[in-house]
Amino acid sequence: MHPRFHAVSAPDRPAAIDAETGESWSYAELEARANRGAHLLRSLGLRNGDTMAIWLPNILGYFEIYWAAQRAGLYIVPISTQLTAEEAAYILKDSASHVLVTNATIGAAEALLVDVLPEHVSKVLSYGTAMKGVPRWELLVAAFPDTPIADEQAGYHMVYSSGTTGRPKGVHLALSGGPATEPHQLAERLEEQYHLGPESVMLSPAPIYHTAPLAYSTMAQRLGTTVVILRKFDPEAALAAIERYRVTFTQMVPTMFIRLLRLPEEVRRRYDLSSLRSLVHAAAPCPIEIKRQMLEWLGPIIYEYYGGSEGAGSTFITPQEWLEKPGSVGRAAWGVIHVCDEDGRELPAGQPGTIYFSGGWDFHYLNDPEKTRDSRHPEHPEWSTIGDVGYVDGDGYLYLTDRKSFMIISGGVNIYPQEVENLLATHPKVADVAVLGVPSAEMGEEVKAVVQPLDWNDATTAFAEELIAWCRARLSPIKCPRSVDFEHQLPRHETGKLYKRLIRDRYWQGHDRRVA
């Protein structure tokens, strides 16, 4: 379960392909590049347990740098290409990264180097598109051998939470201290659940810097799978890549589903998708009707899991199970689920509460013991939560209701906006939506929908009234929006996660979080 083994057993098999350019690296080439990179990192003073950061778009070089750092025993910090210089500097400082690899396509990279680069970052290298005055990784590695370094050790990535509810924090997991080629639990699960292996081809359409695409694509390479990357998600380009490379497996998020379903029927039917055996989605709630439409189109090949970057535990559900339990994210596949009330008491089936897992990885948030402490159950510190709310049914299937921090309290009634968002997302004239609580002198909070219409010409008072009425015909009035605002573009992460805090904060300026 490491690319090195496949470099020996099948050296010419493609390890990574850039769908935009068609450039392909074999497993033998990836192995040689990663070994040279590990020697380079050692020459820069990095030792087992140190930290480096990657601030790059989706390019093949991402895998070269990742596997070089992995066998050099490092913590690998991926940084979002959407961040500002100040935001990137915060992550570099907080993670104590010694080396940064970036390039000129990152808009804020130059400002980072000029204005706010932390002092402990001893070396900045460019990869791909060169930066003036910055040494190039590709030139430096040429001086090193393509054999393994003498003191290899297994490294792993340390991702930063997306910051949807505050400043991002590093999810810190202890390194094993074992050999770089030791088996990995996550790769074993992908092999078991999706039958990934040397005959598989995986399409990774999302940014590699995000946890799931990074973990899934690198774990696929541990299994000898060919990984095809899109530089940026485009629905028709994704279909074209599936056809061209005979993709058997892909991972997506629900916003990608919506964009695929918005393609004209003739476009969707234009591509041969018969090679696709499994599609898995996670990272954000998927409206039931959207998933039904995907299943009707592609057949029973759509799997789902629920979990967090923290690795506290996860669930899994097959398409067949989902059709029996629509809306569920499955049963525990890793760890044990505990649903608890505000006092930490475990609740019976059917009652919603905070979701905890036991039996997963023992993580902590880097440099934030308070946040780590808040993630633990008050009486069972081995149970942890990422703040989601839901319930399990009598068969042990988990249903999510919402993030606890997004809950709306209106007139003393708890309202979870996910249900309303899922409904509004199915309206044919809605491209995207966020539902949140806004100040109300009478109710404390009231429900508002912020809608990105498919056609901006629909951003009218009449359409707002239509959406409110449409909700009221399908949901209890207490859950429905009292008002609708329109935005040209909602602030979503490229992975599909909604930065609801950025929207909500605009409405709460000058108010306490709760209004009496």
N, C-alpha and C positions, 0 to 999 in steps of 0.2 A: 504494500500500500504506500508506494512512493514513486514519483516519476523515474527515479534512477532504475528501478527494476524493469520498467517498460523500455527504457533506453537500451537495455541489454537484450530483452526478449523480443522487442519489435522496434528497432531503432529508427526505421523509416516511417512509422505510423505518425500522422499529424497529431501533435499535442495541442496546438493552438492555431486558429485561423482568423484572420481579420476579414470579416464579410465585406467590408467596403473596398478593400484593395485586393483581396484574394491572397495576400501574403500568408505563407504557412511555415510553421516551424515544426520539425519532427521532434520526437522524444529525445533522440540523440543530440540534436542541436540545443534543445532546452537544457539538457543535462550539462553540456559543455559550457553554455552561457552562465548557468547558475553556479557552476564550480568556479569559473573565473570571477564572477561577482562576489562570491564568498571570500576569495583571496583578496579582492579589492577592499572589502569591508574590514577585513583584518588589518590591512595596511593602513587604514584610516583610524586604527586604534579601537575599533569596536570588538568587544569580547562577549562571551556568553552572558545573557541576562541584560545586556544593554538595549537601548531603544533607538530605532530609526523611523523616519516617516516617509510616506510616498504621497506626493500631491500631483497626480497625473490623470489624464483622461483615459478612456478605454483604448489602450494600445497593447500590442503583444509584449512590449517591454515590461509591462506591469508584472507579468508572470516571471520574467527573468529576474527582476529585482526581488519579488516575493520569495522565490525559491532559493535565491542566494542568501537572503536574510534568514530564511527558515533553517537552512543547514548551518548557518553561522550562530544559531542559538539566540536569536534576537527577538525582542518584542517589535512587531511591525505595526505601525500606526497609519492607517489609510485616512487621508484628509479629503473631504468633499471639494470638488472643483467649483462649487457654488459659493464657497466662503469668501469673505473679505480678507484683506491682509491682517487686520486686527483679530479676526476670528481664528485664522490659521495660526497666528502667533500665540494666541492663548493655548491652543492644543499643543503646539510645540513646547511651550514652557511647562504646561501642566504635566505632559508626558515625559519631560526631561529627554527629549530626542536629541541625539548628538549629530545625526546626519539627516539631511533632507534631499530627496530626489524630486525634481519638478521640471517644468519646461515652459517655453514662452507662450504656449496656448492657454495657460492659466492666467486669466486676466489680472489677478491681484498679486501674482508672484513677484513682479518687479517692485511693486510698492512694499511688499514684505521685506525684500532684501535691502531696500534703501532706507526704510523708516522704522520697522518694528521687529526685525529678526532678533530672537533671544540670544544672549551672549553665549549660552552653553551649546548652541548649534555650531559645532566646530567646522563643518563642511557642508556646502550646498553643491549638488551636482545636477546637471541637466541631462535629460534623456529624450531623444527624438528631436523636437524642434528646439534648436540651440538658443541659449540666452547669452547676451553680450557679457563677457567677463566671467562666465561661469563654466568651470571645467565640465567636459562631456563624459558621462559614464562610458559610452561606447568606445571612446578613445583610450580611457584609462585601463579598462579591463583587458585590452589587447596585450598588455605586457605580462599577464598572469597565465599560469598553466590551466588546462581544462580538467585537471584531476582534483579530487576532493581535498579540502583543507585537513590538516592533521587532527584538529581538535573539534570535529563536528559535534553538534548537539542540537536537539530539536527546539526550534523557536516556534512562535505562534503570533497571530495578530492580536492586537489590543485595540478594539474599535471604540469610538466615542459615540455615545448616544446622540441622536439627531438633534436634541435640544428643543423638541416641540413644547416642552413645559419648563424651560429654563436653560441655563448654560449646560452644554454637553459635558458628560463625565466619562472617563475611561473605564471600560469594563475590564478589570484586571483579574486574570487567571494565572495561577502559579504555573511556571514552566515545569515540565516533567523531569528535566535533567537527563533524559534518556537519549538514545541515538537518534539522529535525524530521520532515519528510515523506519522508526518504530511505527506499528499500526496506529490508526486513529479511530476513535469511537464513532465520530460523525461519518467517516467514510464507510464504515461497516454498516451504518444505518441506511445510507444512500444505496449501497449495494443490495441490501435486503429489501427496502421499500420500492425502489424503482428499477432494480436489476441493472444498475449502471455497471459497465465493464469495458473491456477492450473493443467490443463491437459497437459500442454506443457512440452517438454524436450529440453533444449538448449545445444548445443555443443559449447564450447569456446576453439578453437584450438590455439589461439594466447596468447602471454604473458599477464598475468593479469595486469602487471604494466603499460601497455599502456592504453591510455584514453578510446578508444572504448570498448575493452574487459572488462575493469574494470567497466565502466558505464553500459554496456549492461548486464553483468552477475549480478551485484548487483541490477539493476533495475528489472531484471527477477525474482530475489529472492523477491523483494517487491511484485511481482504479484503472488508468490506461485509456480513459475516454478522450475523444477529440472534442475540444472546446472551441466553439465558434463565437466570436464576440461581435456585437453591433457597437459602433462608436457612439451612436445615439439612437434611442428607440424611435422608430417610425413604423406604424402598423403594417404598411404594405411591404416595407423592406424586411420586416420580420418574416412575413409569409414567403417572400422571395428566397430568403436564406434557408428556411425550412425545406423548400423545394430543392434548391441548388445543392445543398450539402446533405440531403437526406437525414435531416435532424430526427432523432428518436426521442429526445427529452428536452424540455425547456422549463424555465422558472419565470413566472410573471407576477405582477401585482394587479389588483382589480381595475385600476385606472387604465392599464393596458388593455384589459378585456373590453372596457367601454369604448376605447378608441378603435379596437378591432371591429367591434360590432357596429360602429358608426360608418365603417367602410361600405360603399355600395355593394349590394349582393353580387353583382357581376364581377367586381374586383375580388371579393373573397373566394368566389368559385373559380377564379382564373388560375389559382395555384394548387399544385398537387401536394397535399399534406398527408398523404397516406403513410409516410414513413414514421409519423409522430405516434409514439406509443404512450407517453406520459407527459402531462403538463401539471406542474405543481404551483400553487399560489399561496401567498401569506402576506405579512407585513401590514395589511390594512383590511378592514372589514369589507366583505363582498356582498352587495345586495343579492338577495335570493333570486330575484328575477333575472339579474345579469348572469348569474351562474347557470341558471336553467337554460338561458339562451346559448351560452357557450357549450353546454352539454348537448343541446339539440344540434348544434353545428358540428362539433368535433367528435361527439360520441362519449361513452363512459371512460374517458382517459384523464379526467381532471381530478387531481388529488389536492388536499389542503392540509396544512399544518399550522399550529399556533405555538408561538414561543417567543422569546426575546433574545437579544444579543448576549444577555447575561448567562444563558445556558442553564437556568434554574430548573427547567423541565420543559416538556413539549407534548402536544397532542398530535394525532394524525387521523385522517379520515379518507377512506376510499370513495370513488364516485358512487359505487353501489350503496355504501352506507349512507352517503349524503342524500341520495334520493329517498331513502327511508327516513332520514332525520334532517330534512332541509333546514339550513341555518346553523347547524352544529359545526364546530371545528374539530370534532372527534373525541376519542377517548385518550387517556394518557398513554403515550408511547415511550416516554422517558420520564421517570419520576412518578410521584403520586400527587393527585389534585386534592386540595383542601379549600373549601369555600367557607369563609368566616364572616361573622358580623363585625360591627364596629368595636366590640369588646374582645374580639379574637375568638369567640366561641364558634365551633364548627357547625355549619347549618345543614339541615336535611335536604334531600333532593328537591329541586323545584324552587328553592328560595335563593334569590340573588345575594351575593356578597363579594368581598374582596377575594380574588383568586390567588392562592399560594401553591407552590410546589415544594415537595421534599424529594430528596434523592438525586437532584441534579448536581451541576458543578458548584463548587464552593467559591463564588466570586466575591469581589468587593469593588466598590467604586474608588478609583485612584484618588488619593488626597482628599477624600470626603467621607470620614467615618460617620458623620451624622446621616448622610444619605444612605450609606450602607446599613446603618442601624434602623433607619426608617423602612428599609426594604424587608426587614425580618419580622416574623411573627413575635408578639410581645412575650409569649410563654414558650415558644418553640423556635429558638434562633436558627435551627437547621431548616426551617420553612422560610421561603422568600417569595416576594411578589414584585411585579413591575407596575402595580397600581391599576390593573384591569379589574373590571367587575363582571360577574356572570353567575351562572348556575349550572349544575349538572342534573340531568334527568335520572329516572330510575334505573336506566341501563348504563349510567356512567358517562354519557356523552355531554360534553361541555358546550354551553351556549354563551357567547359574549354579549354583554349589554352595552358596555362603554368603558372608557377610561374614567376612573374615579374623579380625576381632576377636571373632567369636562362635564360632570353631572350638573344639571340645572335644578335649583331649588326654587320653585315658584309657588308662593302661598303655602309653603310647608310641604309641597308635593315634590318628590324626587322624579326628575325627568331625564332620561338618557337620550342624548341627541342622535346617537347612531341609528336608532330605529327610523327617525324622521329623515335623516340623510339617505339611508338606504332606499326609502320610498321616493324621495325627490330625485334621486339619481336615475330612476327608471323613467322619468318624464321625458318624452321625445325631444323637447326643446331645451333641456338642461344638459350642459356640458360638465359642470362640476358644482358642488354645493358644500357649504359648511353650515351647521346649525349650532347655535350657541345661546347662552343666557346673557341678556343685556340688562342694565339697571332699570328697575321699575319701582317707583315710590310706593305703589299700592301692593305689589306682589313680591318685592325683593328682587326678583329676576323675572323676565318674561322671555319667551322663545322667539328668536329671530333667525331667519334663513338668509344667508349671503350666497347669492346664486351667480354663477358664470353661465350666461345663456349661450346656446350653440350659435345663435345669430344675435349680434348686439342690437339689432333693430327691435328685438323683443324685450329690451330692457325698459319696460313701460309700467306705469301704474296698473294698467289693465291686466298685464301678464302677472304682476305681483298678486293681484286679487284672484286671478285664475289659479295660481299655485296654492294659495291659502285655501281656496274652496276645494281644490283637488285633494289636498291633505285631509281636510275635514270630512270628505266623503269616504275616507279610508282609515282614519285614525280617530282616537278619542280627541275631542277638542282641546283638552288640557295639554296634549302633546304637540299640537299644531302651532306653526309660526303665527305670531300676532302681526308680524311685519316682515317684509322682504326687501333687501337691498341687493344691488347688482354690482358686480366687479368684472372688469375685462379679463382678469386672470387671478385665480386664487393662488396663494403662496404654497405651492406643493414642492416637496423634495423630489428629485428625479426618480426616487424609488417609489413614489406614490404617497408617502406620508404627508399629511396636511399639517402645515404650521398654524394650527388653530390659535395658538397663543398670540401670534402677530395680529390676527384679525380681532380677537377678543380684546386685546389691550387697547385698541382704538376706541372701543365703546366704554371702557372702564376708566379712562383718564379722568382724574378728578373725583373718583368715587372709591369708597372702600369696596372690598370684594363682595360684601353683602350689603344691600340697602334695606334699611328697616321699613 
